[in-house]
Amino acid sequence: MTDHHKLKVWQSAQLISEIIWRETLSCTAGLSVHTVRQIRSSAESIAANIAEGNRRSPKEFRRYLSIALGSANETDSHLVTLMNRGLFDIRIALQLRDDLATVQRMILALQKTLR
């Protein structure tokens, strides 16, 4: 396996996590501490699972990528909830949802190469 820092999917997931971290700093007044923790945790989990799985066998890496995919789905769900409640900038949330969809496609493509 290659260094996870070189994987475009990891880089993209890291960027999503950083944007979510920054954006939730500015809107915490309307968010519960629990909600902020949940969206940050799920976003951070995407890149973390890619990095962790990259050190493993191809079979285990596929499993970690599945977990990362689940975390991407969870992050998307939190974004939709926050948008619906008017607690997250809609333009940024829509861009993040597009970015998450791209990361999800990248994860699925990477999983296929590990078969």
The 8 nearest C-alpha neighbors of each residue, nearest first, counted from 0:
[[1, 53, 2, 54, 3, 55, 57, 56],
 [0, 2, 3, 5, 53, 6, 4, 54],
 [1, 3, 4, 5, 0, 6, 53, 50],
 [2, 4, 6, 5, 50, 1, 53, 9],
 [5, 3, 2, 6, 9, 10, 7, 50],
 [4, 6, 3, 2, 7, 1, 10, 9],
 [5, 7, 3, 9, 8, 4, 10, 2],
 [8, 6, 10, 9, 11, 5, 4, 105],
 [7, 9, 11, 6, 10, 102, 105, 12],
 [10, 8, 12, 46, 6, 7, 11, 13],
 [11, 9, 7, 13, 8, 12, 14, 6],
 [10, 12, 14, 8, 13, 9, 7, 15],
 [11, 13, 9, 15, 46, 14, 10, 8],
 [14, 12, 16, 10, 11, 15, 46, 9],
 [13, 15, 17, 11, 16, 12, 18, 10],
 [16, 14, 12, 18, 13, 17, 19, 11],
 [15, 17, 42, 13, 19, 14, 43, 18],
 [18, 16, 20, 14, 19, 15, 21, 13],
 [17, 19, 21, 15, 20, 16, 22, 14],
 [20, 18, 22, 16, 21, 17, 23, 15],
 [19, 21, 17, 18, 23, 22, 16, 39],
 [20, 22, 18, 24, 19, 23, 17, 25],
 [23, 21, 19, 24, 25, 20, 18, 26],
 [22, 24, 26, 25, 20, 21, 27, 19],
 [25, 23, 21, 22, 26, 27, 20, 19],
 [24, 26, 23, 22, 27, 21, 28, 20],
 [27, 25, 23, 28, 24, 29, 22, 86],
 [26, 28, 30, 29, 24, 23, 25, 31],
 [27, 29, 26, 30, 25, 31, 24, 86],
 [30, 28, 27, 26, 86, 31, 85, 87],
 [31, 29, 27, 28, 34, 32, 35, 26],
 [30, 32, 33, 34, 35, 29, 27, 28],
 [31, 33, 35, 34, 36, 30, 27, 37],
 [32, 34, 36, 31, 35, 37, 30, 38],
 [35, 33, 37, 31, 36, 32, 38, 30],
 [34, 36, 32, 37, 33, 38, 39, 31],
 [37, 35, 33, 39, 34, 38, 40, 32],
 [38, 36, 34, 40, 35, 39, 33, 41],
 [39, 37, 41, 40, 35, 74, 36, 77],
 [40, 38, 42, 36, 37, 41, 43, 35],
 [39, 41, 37, 43, 38, 42, 36, 44],
 [40, 42, 44, 70, 38, 74, 43, 39],
 [41, 43, 16, 39, 44, 40, 45, 74],
 [44, 42, 40, 16, 45, 41, 46, 39],
 [43, 45, 47, 41, 42, 46, 48, 40],
 [44, 46, 67, 43, 47, 48, 70, 42],
 [47, 45, 49, 12, 9, 48, 44, 13],
 [48, 46, 44, 50, 49, 45, 51, 43],
 [49, 47, 51, 50, 63, 67, 46, 45],
 [48, 50, 46, 52, 47, 51, 64, 53],
 [51, 49, 47, 53, 48, 3, 52, 46],
 [52, 50, 48, 53, 49, 54, 47, 63],
 [53, 51, 60, 63, 55, 49, 54, 50],
 [52, 54, 50, 51, 55, 60, 49, 0],
 [55, 53, 52, 51, 0, 56, 50, 60],
 [56, 54, 52, 53, 60, 59, 57, 51],
 [55, 57, 59, 58, 60, 54, 53, 52],
 [58, 56, 60, 59, 113, 61, 55, 114],
 [59, 57, 61, 56, 60, 62, 113, 114],
 [58, 60, 62, 56, 61, 57, 55, 63],
 [59, 61, 52, 57, 63, 62, 58, 55],
 [62, 60, 64, 58, 59, 110, 63, 57],
 [63, 61, 59, 65, 60, 64, 66, 58],
 [64, 62, 66, 52, 60, 65, 48, 61],
 [63, 65, 67, 61, 66, 62, 49, 68],
 [66, 64, 68, 62, 63, 67, 61, 69],
 [65, 67, 63, 69, 64, 68, 70, 62],
 [68, 66, 45, 64, 70, 65, 69, 48],
 [67, 69, 65, 71, 66, 70, 103, 64],
 [70, 68, 66, 72, 71, 67, 73, 65],
 [69, 71, 73, 67, 41, 72, 68, 45],
 [70, 72, 68, 74, 69, 73, 45, 75],
 [73, 71, 69, 75, 70, 74, 76, 68],
 [72, 74, 70, 76, 75, 71, 69, 41],
 [75, 73, 71, 77, 76, 72, 41, 42],
 [76, 74, 78, 72, 73, 77, 96, 71],
 [75, 77, 73, 79, 74, 78, 72, 80],
 [76, 78, 80, 74, 79, 75, 38, 81],
 [79, 77, 75, 81, 76, 80, 82, 92],
 [78, 80, 82, 76, 77, 81, 83, 75],
 [81, 79, 77, 83, 78, 82, 84, 76],
 [80, 82, 78, 86, 84, 83, 79, 87],
 [83, 81, 85, 79, 87, 84, 80, 89],
 [84, 82, 80, 81, 85, 79, 86, 78],
 [83, 85, 81, 82, 86, 80, 87, 79],
 [84, 86, 82, 83, 87, 81, 88, 89],
 [87, 85, 81, 84, 82, 29, 26, 88],
 [88, 86, 82, 81, 85, 89, 92, 26],
 [89, 87, 91, 90, 92, 86, 82, 85],
 [88, 90, 92, 91, 82, 87, 93, 85],
 [91, 89, 93, 92, 88, 94, 95, 87],
 [90, 92, 94, 88, 89, 93, 95, 87],
 [91, 93, 89, 95, 94, 90, 88, 96],
 [94, 92, 96, 90, 95, 91, 89, 97],
 [95, 93, 97, 91, 96, 92, 98, 90],
 [94, 96, 98, 92, 97, 93, 99, 91],
 [95, 97, 99, 93, 98, 94, 75, 92],
 [98, 96, 94, 100, 95, 99, 93, 101],
 [97, 99, 95, 101, 96, 100, 94, 102],
 [98, 100, 96, 102, 101, 97, 95, 103],
 [101, 99, 103, 97, 98, 102, 96, 104],
 [100, 102, 98, 104, 99, 103, 105, 97],
 [103, 101, 105, 99, 104, 100, 8, 106],
 [102, 104, 100, 106, 101, 105, 68, 99],
 [105, 103, 107, 101, 102, 106, 108, 100],
 [104, 106, 102, 108, 103, 107, 8, 109],
 [107, 105, 109, 103, 108, 104, 102, 110],
 [106, 108, 110, 104, 109, 105, 103, 111],
 [109, 107, 105, 111, 110, 106, 104, 112],
 [108, 110, 106, 112, 111, 107, 105, 113],
 [109, 111, 107, 113, 108, 112, 61, 106],
 [112, 110, 108, 109, 113, 114, 107, 61],
 [111, 113, 109, 110, 114, 108, 107, 57],
 [112, 114, 110, 111, 57, 109, 61, 58],
 [113, 111, 112, 110, 57, 58, 61, 109]]
